[in-house]
Amino acid sequence: MTMPYLLILVLVACAVFFYESVWIWCGLSLLISAVTLFWLHWGWLGAFSCQLALFVGITLIRMCREK
């Protein structure tokens, strides 16, 4: 199996720009992507779904903290 460099580059870009450079969220995003791609073998759709779920979770956490 070859290394999917384009996919890794896209995941890093999503982590950095999507989560506004907050290091814990970036690290969690990359960890979730690595697990879904390399361990679970879910592919692009699985990685995107997990990123979407992480975004929803982060949004809910930030909404609860503001109250």
mmCIF file of the N, C-alpha and C atoms, coordinates in Angstrom:
data_MODEL
# 
_entry.id   MODEL 
# 
loop_
_atom_site.group_PDB 
_atom_site.id 
_atom_site.type_symbol 
_atom_site.label_atom_id 
_atom_site.label_alt_id 
_atom_site.label_comp_id 
_atom_site.label_asym_id 
_atom_site.label_entity_id 
_atom_site.label_seq_id 
_atom_site.pdbx_PDB_ins_code 
_atom_site.Cartn_x 
_atom_site.Cartn_y 
_atom_site.Cartn_z 
_atom_site.occupancy 
_atom_site.B_iso_or_equiv 
_atom_site.pdbx_formal_charge 
_atom_site.auth_seq_id 
_atom_site.auth_comp_id 
_atom_site.auth_asym_id 
_atom_site.auth_atom_id 
_atom_site.pdbx_PDB_model_num 
ATOM 1   N N  . MET A 1 1  ? 0.841   -1.182 0.000  1.00 0.00 ? 1  MET A N  1 
ATOM 2   C CA . MET A 1 1  ? 0.000   0.000  0.000  1.00 0.00 ? 1  MET A CA 1 
ATOM 3   C C  . MET A 1 1  ? 0.887   1.247  0.000  1.00 0.00 ? 1  MET A C  1 
ATOM 4   N N  . THR A 1 2  ? 0.581   2.189  -0.862 1.00 0.00 ? 2  THR A N  1 
ATOM 5   C CA . THR A 1 2  ? 1.358   3.415  -0.930 1.00 0.00 ? 2  THR A CA 1 
ATOM 6   C C  . THR A 1 2  ? 0.851   4.419  0.088  1.00 0.00 ? 2  THR A C  1 
ATOM 7   N N  . MET A 1 3  ? 1.699   5.340  0.434  1.00 0.00 ? 3  MET A N  1 
ATOM 8   C CA . MET A 1 3  ? 1.351   6.363  1.417  1.00 0.00 ? 3  MET A CA 1 
ATOM 9   C C  . MET A 1 3  ? 0.503   7.442  0.737  1.00 0.00 ? 3  MET A C  1 
ATOM 10  N N  . PRO A 1 4  ? -0.699  7.732  1.268  1.00 0.00 ? 4  PRO A N  1 
ATOM 11  C CA . PRO A 1 4  ? -1.583  8.729  0.649  1.00 0.00 ? 4  PRO A CA 1 
ATOM 12  C C  . PRO A 1 4  ? -1.198  10.151 1.058  1.00 0.00 ? 4  PRO A C  1 
ATOM 13  N N  . TYR A 1 5  ? -0.178  10.696 0.414  1.00 0.00 ? 5  TYR A N  1 
ATOM 14  C CA . TYR A 1 5  ? 0.343   11.998 0.804  1.00 0.00 ? 5  TYR A CA 1 
ATOM 15  C C  . TYR A 1 5  ? -0.671  13.124 0.620  1.00 0.00 ? 5  TYR A C  1 
ATOM 16  N N  . LEU A 1 6  ? -1.461  13.066 -0.435 1.00 0.00 ? 6  LEU A N  1 
ATOM 17  C CA . LEU A 1 6  ? -2.464  14.105 -0.654 1.00 0.00 ? 6  LEU A CA 1 
ATOM 18  C C  . LEU A 1 6  ? -3.496  14.101 0.473  1.00 0.00 ? 6  LEU A C  1 
ATOM 19  N N  . LEU A 1 7  ? -3.938  12.937 0.865  1.00 0.00 ? 7  LEU A N  1 
ATOM 20  C CA . LEU A 1 7  ? -4.900  12.817 1.948  1.00 0.00 ? 7  LEU A CA 1 
ATOM 21  C C  . LEU A 1 7  ? -4.330  13.349 3.260  1.00 0.00 ? 7  LEU A C  1 
ATOM 22  N N  . ILE A 1 8  ? -3.098  13.025 3.546  1.00 0.00 ? 8  ILE A N  1 
ATOM 23  C CA . ILE A 1 8  ? -2.464  13.521 4.767  1.00 0.00 ? 8  ILE A CA 1 
ATOM 24  C C  . ILE A 1 8  ? -2.347  15.037 4.728  1.00 0.00 ? 8  ILE A C  1 
ATOM 25  N N  . LEU A 1 9  ? -1.997  15.603 3.592  1.00 0.00 ? 9  LEU A N  1 
ATOM 26  C CA . LEU A 1 9  ? -1.902  17.055 3.448  1.00 0.00 ? 9  LEU A CA 1 
ATOM 27  C C  . LEU A 1 9  ? -3.260  17.720 3.659  1.00 0.00 ? 9  LEU A C  1 
ATOM 28  N N  . VAL A 1 10 ? -4.314  17.142 3.107  1.00 0.00 ? 10 VAL A N  1 
ATOM 29  C CA . VAL A 1 10 ? -5.665  17.687 3.287  1.00 0.00 ? 10 VAL A CA 1 
ATOM 30  C C  . VAL A 1 10 ? -6.077  17.620 4.753  1.00 0.00 ? 10 VAL A C  1 
ATOM 31  N N  . LEU A 1 11 ? -5.781  16.534 5.437  1.00 0.00 ? 11 LEU A N  1 
ATOM 32  C CA . LEU A 1 11 ? -6.141  16.400 6.846  1.00 0.00 ? 11 LEU A CA 1 
ATOM 33  C C  . LEU A 1 11 ? -5.396  17.398 7.722  1.00 0.00 ? 11 LEU A C  1 
ATOM 34  N N  . VAL A 1 12 ? -4.138  17.621 7.429  1.00 0.00 ? 12 VAL A N  1 
ATOM 35  C CA . VAL A 1 12 ? -3.373  18.619 8.189  1.00 0.00 ? 12 VAL A CA 1 
ATOM 36  C C  . VAL A 1 12 ? -3.930  20.019 7.941  1.00 0.00 ? 12 VAL A C  1 
ATOM 37  N N  . ALA A 1 13 ? -4.262  20.315 6.692  1.00 0.00 ? 13 ALA A N  1 
ATOM 38  C CA . ALA A 1 13 ? -4.838  21.627 6.375  1.00 0.00 ? 13 ALA A CA 1 
ATOM 39  C C  . ALA A 1 13 ? -6.166  21.816 7.087  1.00 0.00 ? 13 ALA A C  1 
ATOM 40  N N  . CYS A 1 14 ? -7.004  20.792 7.122  1.00 0.00 ? 14 CYS A N  1 
ATOM 41  C CA . CYS A 1 14 ? -8.277  20.890 7.837  1.00 0.00 ? 14 CYS A CA 1 
ATOM 42  C C  . CYS A 1 14 ? -8.045  21.133 9.328  1.00 0.00 ? 14 CYS A C  1 
ATOM 43  N N  . ALA A 1 15 ? -7.099  20.426 9.885  1.00 0.00 ? 15 ALA A N  1 
ATOM 44  C CA . ALA A 1 15 ? -6.836  20.575 11.313 1.00 0.00 ? 15 ALA A CA 1 
ATOM 45  C C  . ALA A 1 15 ? -6.355  21.971 11.649 1.00 0.00 ? 15 ALA A C  1 
ATOM 46  N N  . VAL A 1 16 ? -5.491  22.529 10.842 1.00 0.00 ? 16 VAL A N  1 
ATOM 47  C CA . VAL A 1 16 ? -4.910  23.835 11.147 1.00 0.00 ? 16 VAL A CA 1 
ATOM 48  C C  . VAL A 1 16 ? -5.901  24.966 10.900 1.00 0.00 ? 16 VAL A C  1 
ATOM 49  N N  . PHE A 1 17 ? -6.580  24.954 9.772  1.00 0.00 ? 17 PHE A N  1 
ATOM 50  C CA . PHE A 1 17 ? -7.450  26.074 9.431  1.00 0.00 ? 17 PHE A CA 1 
ATOM 51  C C  . PHE A 1 17 ? -8.852  25.944 10.006 1.00 0.00 ? 17 PHE A C  1 
ATOM 52  N N  . PHE A 1 18 ? -9.351  24.738 10.136 1.00 0.00 ? 18 PHE A N  1 
ATOM 53  C CA . PHE A 1 18 ? -10.713 24.516 10.586 1.00 0.00 ? 18 PHE A CA 1 
ATOM 54  C C  . PHE A 1 18 ? -10.857 24.787 12.074 1.00 0.00 ? 18 PHE A C  1 
ATOM 55  N N  . TYR A 1 19 ? -9.858  24.459 12.843 1.00 0.00 ? 19 TYR A N  1 
ATOM 56  C CA . TYR A 1 19 ? -9.951  24.594 14.291 1.00 0.00 ? 19 TYR A CA 1 
ATOM 57  C C  . TYR A 1 19 ? -9.157  25.780 14.826 1.00 0.00 ? 19 TYR A C  1 
ATOM 58  N N  . GLU A 1 20 ? -8.832  26.725 13.983 1.00 0.00 ? 20 GLU A N  1 
ATOM 59  C CA . GLU A 1 20 ? -8.217  27.998 14.365 1.00 0.00 ? 20 GLU A CA 1 
ATOM 60  C C  . GLU A 1 20 ? -6.927  27.829 15.169 1.00 0.00 ? 20 GLU A C  1 
ATOM 61  N N  . SER A 1 21 ? -6.152  26.839 14.823 1.00 0.00 ? 21 SER A N  1 
ATOM 62  C CA . SER A 1 21 ? -4.829  26.601 15.407 1.00 0.00 ? 21 SER A CA 1 
ATOM 63  C C  . SER A 1 21 ? -4.838  26.343 16.910 1.00 0.00 ? 21 SER A C  1 
ATOM 64  N N  . VAL A 1 22 ? -5.906  25.846 17.452 1.00 0.00 ? 22 VAL A N  1 
ATOM 65  C CA . VAL A 1 22 ? -5.915  25.426 18.848 1.00 0.00 ? 22 VAL A CA 1 
ATOM 66  C C  . VAL A 1 22 ? -5.282  24.039 18.876 1.00 0.00 ? 22 VAL A C  1 
ATOM 67  N N  . TRP A 1 23 ? -4.142  23.917 19.517 1.00 0.00 ? 23 TRP A N  1 
ATOM 68  C CA . TRP A 1 23 ? -3.312  22.723 19.392 1.00 0.00 ? 23 TRP A CA 1 
ATOM 69  C C  . TRP A 1 23 ? -3.989  21.447 19.857 1.00 0.00 ? 23 TRP A C  1 
ATOM 70  N N  . ILE A 1 24 ? -4.786  21.513 20.918 1.00 0.00 ? 24 ILE A N  1 
ATOM 71  C CA . ILE A 1 24 ? -5.422  20.284 21.390 1.00 0.00 ? 24 ILE A CA 1 
ATOM 72  C C  . ILE A 1 24 ? -6.447  19.780 20.382 1.00 0.00 ? 24 ILE A C  1 
ATOM 73  N N  . TRP A 1 25 ? -7.187  20.695 19.756 1.00 0.00 ? 25 TRP A N  1 
ATOM 74  C CA . TRP A 1 25 ? -8.178  20.285 18.760 1.00 0.00 ? 25 TRP A CA 1 
ATOM 75  C C  . TRP A 1 25 ? -7.489  19.818 17.478 1.00 0.00 ? 25 TRP A C  1 
ATOM 76  N N  . CYS A 1 26 ? -6.398  20.466 17.122 1.00 0.00 ? 26 CYS A N  1 
ATOM 77  C CA . CYS A 1 26 ? -5.639  20.022 15.939 1.00 0.00 ? 26 CYS A CA 1 
ATOM 78  C C  . CYS A 1 26 ? -5.098  18.612 16.135 1.00 0.00 ? 26 CYS A C  1 
ATOM 79  N N  . GLY A 1 27 ? -4.526  18.378 17.297 1.00 0.00 ? 27 GLY A N  1 
ATOM 80  C CA . GLY A 1 27 ? -3.991  17.054 17.592 1.00 0.00 ? 27 GLY A CA 1 
ATOM 81  C C  . GLY A 1 27 ? -5.081  15.992 17.614 1.00 0.00 ? 27 GLY A C  1 
ATOM 82  N N  . LEU A 1 28 ? -6.218  16.332 18.204 1.00 0.00 ? 28 LEU A N  1 
ATOM 83  C CA . LEU A 1 28 ? -7.333  15.400 18.247 1.00 0.00 ? 28 LEU A CA 1 
ATOM 84  C C  . LEU A 1 28 ? -7.873  15.128 16.850 1.00 0.00 ? 28 LEU A C  1 
ATOM 85  N N  . SER A 1 29 ? -7.935  16.157 16.032 1.00 0.00 ? 29 SER A N  1 
ATOM 86  C CA . SER A 1 29 ? -8.394  16.000 14.655 1.00 0.00 ? 29 SER A CA 1 
ATOM 87  C C  . SER A 1 29 ? -7.475  15.066 13.870 1.00 0.00 ? 29 SER A C  1 
ATOM 88  N N  . LEU A 1 30 ? -6.186  15.281 13.983 1.00 0.00 ? 30 LEU A N  1 
ATOM 89  C CA . LEU A 1 30 ? -5.229  14.423 13.279 1.00 0.00 ? 30 LEU A CA 1 
ATOM 90  C C  . LEU A 1 30 ? -5.254  12.989 13.809 1.00 0.00 ? 30 LEU A C  1 
ATOM 91  N N  . LEU A 1 31 ? -5.407  12.842 15.112 1.00 0.00 ? 31 LEU A N  1 
ATOM 92  C CA . LEU A 1 31 ? -5.469  11.510 15.704 1.00 0.00 ? 31 LEU A CA 1 
ATOM 93  C C  . LEU A 1 31 ? -6.704  10.760 15.214 1.00 0.00 ? 31 LEU A C  1 
ATOM 94  N N  . ILE A 1 32 ? -7.850  11.427 15.211 1.00 0.00 ? 32 ILE A N  1 
ATOM 95  C CA . ILE A 1 32 ? -9.076  10.795 14.732 1.00 0.00 ? 32 ILE A CA 1 
ATOM 96  C C  . ILE A 1 32 ? -8.940  10.413 13.255 1.00 0.00 ? 32 ILE A C  1 
ATOM 97  N N  . SER A 1 33 ? -8.371  11.302 12.461 1.00 0.00 ? 33 SER A N  1 
ATOM 98  C CA . SER A 1 33 ? -8.188  11.005 11.039 1.00 0.00 ? 33 SER A CA 1 
ATOM 99  C C  . SER A 1 33 ? -7.254  9.822  10.834 1.00 0.00 ? 33 SER A C  1 
ATOM 100 N N  . ALA A 1 34 ? -6.165  9.787  11.577 1.00 0.00 ? 34 ALA A N  1 
ATOM 101 C CA . ALA A 1 34 ? -5.216  8.680  11.447 1.00 0.00 ? 34 ALA A CA 1 
ATOM 102 C C  . ALA A 1 34 ? -5.857  7.355  11.847 1.00 0.00 ? 34 ALA A C  1 
ATOM 103 N N  . VAL A 1 35 ? -6.635  7.378  12.915 1.00 0.00 ? 35 VAL A N  1 
ATOM 104 C CA . VAL A 1 35 ? -7.298  6.147  13.363 1.00 0.00 ? 35 VAL A CA 1 
ATOM 105 C C  . VAL A 1 35 ? -8.310  5.664  12.326 1.00 0.00 ? 35 VAL A C  1 
ATOM 106 N N  . THR A 1 36 ? -9.127  6.589  11.803 1.00 0.00 ? 36 THR A N  1 
ATOM 107 C CA . THR A 1 36 ? -10.143 6.180  10.839 1.00 0.00 ? 36 THR A CA 1 
ATOM 108 C C  . THR A 1 36 ? -9.536  5.709  9.523  1.00 0.00 ? 36 THR A C  1 
ATOM 109 N N  . LEU A 1 37 ? -8.428  6.293  9.122  1.00 0.00 ? 37 LEU A N  1 
ATOM 110 C CA . LEU A 1 37 ? -7.833  5.928  7.839  1.00 0.00 ? 37 LEU A CA 1 
ATOM 111 C C  . LEU A 1 37 ? -6.925  4.709  7.918  1.00 0.00 ? 37 LEU A C  1 
ATOM 112 N N  . PHE A 1 38 ? -6.024  4.693  8.881  1.00 0.00 ? 38 PHE A N  1 
ATOM 113 C CA . PHE A 1 38 ? -4.990  3.671  8.894  1.00 0.00 ? 38 PHE A CA 1 
ATOM 114 C C  . PHE A 1 38 ? -5.324  2.456  9.755  1.00 0.00 ? 38 PHE A C  1 
ATOM 115 N N  . TRP A 1 39 ? -6.157  2.628  10.784 1.00 0.00 ? 39 TRP A N  1 
ATOM 116 C CA . TRP A 1 39 ? -6.472  1.509  11.647 1.00 0.00 ? 39 TRP A CA 1 
ATOM 117 C C  . TRP A 1 39 ? -7.824  0.896  11.281 1.00 0.00 ? 39 TRP A C  1 
ATOM 118 N N  . LEU A 1 40 ? -8.836  1.755  11.087 1.00 0.00 ? 40 LEU A N  1 
ATOM 119 C CA . LEU A 1 40 ? -10.172 1.262  10.757 1.00 0.00 ? 40 LEU A CA 1 
ATOM 120 C C  . LEU A 1 40 ? -10.399 1.101  9.254  1.00 0.00 ? 40 LEU A C  1 
ATOM 121 N N  . HIS A 1 41 ? -9.569  1.743  8.435  1.00 0.00 ? 41 HIS A N  1 
ATOM 122 C CA . HIS A 1 41 ? -9.654  1.683  6.963  1.00 0.00 ? 41 HIS A CA 1 
ATOM 123 C C  . HIS A 1 41 ? -11.023 2.132  6.443  1.00 0.00 ? 41 HIS A C  1 
ATOM 124 N N  . TRP A 1 42 ? -11.521 3.253  6.977  1.00 0.00 ? 42 TRP A N  1 
ATOM 125 C CA . TRP A 1 42 ? -12.826 3.769  6.564  1.00 0.00 ? 42 TRP A CA 1 
ATOM 126 C C  . TRP A 1 42 ? -12.746 4.648  5.334  1.00 0.00 ? 42 TRP A C  1 
ATOM 127 N N  . GLY A 1 43 ? -11.579 5.108  4.941  1.00 0.00 ? 43 GLY A N  1 
ATOM 128 C CA . GLY A 1 43 ? -11.436 5.921  3.736  1.00 0.00 ? 43 GLY A CA 1 
ATOM 129 C C  . GLY A 1 43 ? -11.870 7.371  3.929  1.00 0.00 ? 43 GLY A C  1 
ATOM 130 N N  . TRP A 1 44 ? -12.059 8.058  2.783  1.00 0.00 ? 44 TRP A N  1 
ATOM 131 C CA . TRP A 1 44 ? -12.385 9.483  2.794  1.00 0.00 ? 44 TRP A CA 1 
ATOM 132 C C  . TRP A 1 44 ? -13.696 9.779  3.507  1.00 0.00 ? 44 TRP A C  1 
ATOM 133 N N  . LEU A 1 45 ? -14.714 8.996  3.244  1.00 0.00 ? 45 LEU A N  1 
ATOM 134 C CA . LEU A 1 45 ? -16.024 9.246  3.830  1.00 0.00 ? 45 LEU A CA 1 
ATOM 135 C C  . LEU A 1 45 ? -15.982 9.083  5.342  1.00 0.00 ? 45 LEU A C  1 
ATOM 136 N N  . GLY A 1 46 ? -15.289 8.087  5.817  1.00 0.00 ? 46 GLY A N  1 
ATOM 137 C CA . GLY A 1 46 ? -15.155 7.886  7.255  1.00 0.00 ? 46 GLY A CA 1 
ATOM 138 C C  . GLY A 1 46 ? -14.389 9.009  7.918  1.00 0.00 ? 46 GLY A C  1 
ATOM 139 N N  . ALA A 1 47 ? -13.303 9.448  7.283  1.00 0.00 ? 47 ALA A N  1 
ATOM 140 C CA . ALA A 1 47 ? -12.512 10.546 7.839  1.00 0.00 ? 47 ALA A CA 1 
ATOM 141 C C  . ALA A 1 47 ? -13.328 11.839 7.869  1.00 0.00 ? 47 ALA A C  1 
ATOM 142 N N  . PHE A 1 48 ? -14.070 12.096 6.793  1.00 0.00 ? 48 PHE A N  1 
ATOM 143 C CA . PHE A 1 48 ? -14.900 13.302 6.742  1.00 0.00 ? 48 PHE A CA 1 
ATOM 144 C C  . PHE A 1 48 ? -16.002 13.244 7.794  1.00 0.00 ? 48 PHE A C  1 
ATOM 145 N N  . SER A 1 49 ? -16.627 12.086 7.946  1.00 0.00 ? 49 SER A N  1 
ATOM 146 C CA . SER A 1 49 ? -17.691 11.936 8.944  1.00 0.00 ? 49 SER A CA 1 
ATOM 147 C C  . SER A 1 49 ? -17.169 12.156 10.360 1.00 0.00 ? 49 SER A C  1 
ATOM 148 N N  . CYS A 1 50 ? -16.003 11.629 10.639 1.00 0.00 ? 50 CYS A N  1 
ATOM 149 C CA . CYS A 1 50 ? -15.414 11.823 11.971 1.00 0.00 ? 50 CYS A CA 1 
ATOM 150 C C  . CYS A 1 50 ? -15.021 13.279 12.203 1.00 0.00 ? 50 CYS A C  1 
ATOM 151 N N  . GLN A 1 51 ? -14.523 13.950 11.167 1.00 0.00 ? 51 GLN A N  1 
ATOM 152 C CA . GLN A 1 51 ? -14.200 15.375 11.297 1.00 0.00 ? 51 GLN A CA 1 
ATOM 153 C C  . GLN A 1 51 ? -15.466 16.195 11.545 1.00 0.00 ? 51 GLN A C  1 
ATOM 154 N N  . LEU A 1 52 ? -16.543 15.843 10.884 1.00 0.00 ? 52 LEU A N  1 
ATOM 155 C CA . LEU A 1 52 ? -17.809 16.522 11.078 1.00 0.00 ? 52 LEU A CA 1 
ATOM 156 C C  . LEU A 1 52 ? -18.324 16.302 12.502 1.00 0.00 ? 52 LEU A C  1 
ATOM 157 N N  . ALA A 1 53 ? -18.218 15.074 12.988 1.00 0.00 ? 53 ALA A N  1 
ATOM 158 C CA . ALA A 1 53 ? -18.636 14.780 14.357 1.00 0.00 ? 53 ALA A CA 1 
ATOM 159 C C  . ALA A 1 53 ? -17.776 15.545 15.367 1.00 0.00 ? 53 ALA A C  1 
ATOM 160 N N  . LEU A 1 54 ? -16.488 15.644 15.114 1.00 0.00 ? 54 LEU A N  1 
ATOM 161 C CA . LEU A 1 54 ? -15.603 16.405 15.995 1.00 0.00 ? 54 LEU A CA 1 
ATOM 162 C C  . LEU A 1 54 ? -15.978 17.879 15.992 1.00 0.00 ? 54 LEU A C  1 
ATOM 163 N N  . PHE A 1 55 ? -16.295 18.431 14.830 1.00 0.00 ? 55 PHE A N  1 
ATOM 164 C CA . PHE A 1 55 ? -16.713 19.828 14.737 1.00 0.00 ? 55 PHE A CA 1 
ATOM 165 C C  . PHE A 1 55 ? -17.991 20.075 15.531 1.00 0.00 ? 55 PHE A C  1 
ATOM 166 N N  . VAL A 1 56 ? -18.957 19.174 15.422 1.00 0.00 ? 56 VAL A N  1 
ATOM 167 C CA . VAL A 1 56 ? -20.200 19.305 16.179 1.00 0.00 ? 56 VAL A CA 1 
ATOM 168 C C  . VAL A 1 56 ? -19.915 19.224 17.680 1.00 0.00 ? 56 VAL A C  1 
ATOM 169 N N  . GLY A 1 57 ? -19.059 18.299 18.077 1.00 0.00 ? 57 GLY A N  1 
ATOM 170 C CA . GLY A 1 57 ? -18.693 18.176 19.486 1.00 0.00 ? 57 GLY A CA 1 
ATOM 171 C C  . GLY A 1 57 ? -18.006 19.420 20.019 1.00 0.00 ? 57 GLY A C  1 
ATOM 172 N N  . ILE A 1 58 ? -17.084 19.977 19.262 1.00 0.00 ? 58 ILE A N  1 
ATOM 173 C CA . ILE A 1 58 ? -16.393 21.195 19.676 1.00 0.00 ? 58 ILE A CA 1 
ATOM 174 C C  . ILE A 1 58 ? -17.383 22.353 19.793 1.00 0.00 ? 58 ILE A C  1 
ATOM 175 N N  . THR A 1 59 ? -18.315 22.449 18.843 1.00 0.00 ? 59 THR A N  1 
ATOM 176 C CA . THR A 1 59 ? -19.324 23.501 18.880 1.00 0.00 ? 59 THR A CA 1 
ATOM 177 C C  . THR A 1 59 ? -20.186 23.389 20.130 1.00 0.00 ? 59 THR A C  1 
ATOM 178 N N  . LEU A 1 60 ? -20.611 22.182 20.449 1.00 0.00 ? 60 LEU A N  1 
ATOM 179 C CA . LEU A 1 60 ? -21.438 21.984 21.646 1.00 0.00 ? 60 LEU A CA 1 
ATOM 180 C C  . LEU A 1 60 ? -20.672 22.314 22.924 1.00 0.00 ? 60 LEU A C  1 
ATOM 181 N N  . ILE A 1 61 ? -19.405 21.928 22.983 1.00 0.00 ? 61 ILE A N  1 
ATOM 182 C CA . ILE A 1 61 ? -18.585 22.239 24.155 1.00 0.00 ? 61 ILE A CA 1 
ATOM 183 C C  . ILE A 1 61 ? -18.435 23.747 24.317 1.00 0.00 ? 61 ILE A C  1 
ATOM 184 N N  . ARG A 1 62 ? -18.162 24.449 23.228 1.00 0.00 ? 62 ARG A N  1 
ATOM 185 C CA . ARG A 1 62 ? -18.004 25.898 23.309 1.00 0.00 ? 62 ARG A CA 1 
ATOM 186 C C  . ARG A 1 62 ? -19.310 26.601 23.651 1.00 0.00 ? 62 ARG A C  1 
ATOM 187 N N  . MET A 1 63 ? -20.430 26.077 23.169 1.00 0.00 ? 63 MET A N  1 
ATOM 188 C CA . MET A 1 63 ? -21.724 26.662 23.515 1.00 0.00 ? 63 MET A CA 1 
ATOM 189 C C  . MET A 1 63 ? -22.026 26.476 25.000 1.00 0.00 ? 63 MET A C  1 
ATOM 190 N N  . CYS A 1 64 ? -21.696 25.317 25.550 1.00 0.00 ? 64 CYS A N  1 
ATOM 191 C CA . CYS A 1 64 ? -21.937 25.072 26.973 1.00 0.00 ? 64 CYS A CA 1 
ATOM 192 C C  . CYS A 1 64 ? -21.028 25.934 27.843 1.00 0.00 ? 64 CYS A C  1 
ATOM 193 N N  . ARG A 1 65 ? -19.822 26.182 27.416 1.00 0.00 ? 65 ARG A N  1 
ATOM 194 C CA . ARG A 1 65 ? -18.890 27.007 28.194 1.00 0.00 ? 65 ARG A CA 1 
ATOM 195 C C  . ARG A 1 65 ? -19.317 28.473 28.231 1.00 0.00 ? 65 ARG A C  1 
ATOM 196 N N  . GLU A 1 66 ? -19.983 28.941 27.189 1.00 0.00 ? 66 GLU A N  1 
ATOM 197 C CA . GLU A 1 66 ? -20.392 30.335 27.129 1.00 0.00 ? 66 GLU A CA 1 
ATOM 198 C C  . GLU A 1 66 ? -21.572 30.626 28.051 1.00 0.00 ? 66 GLU A C  1 
ATOM 199 N N  . LYS A 1 67 ? -22.322 29.626 28.405 1.00 0.00 ? 67 LYS A N  1 
ATOM 200 C CA . LYS A 1 67 ? -23.509 29.839 29.239 1.00 0.00 ? 67 LYS A CA 1 
ATOM 201 C C  . LYS A 1 67 ? -23.173 30.039 30.683 1.00 0.00 ? 67 LYS A C  1 
# 
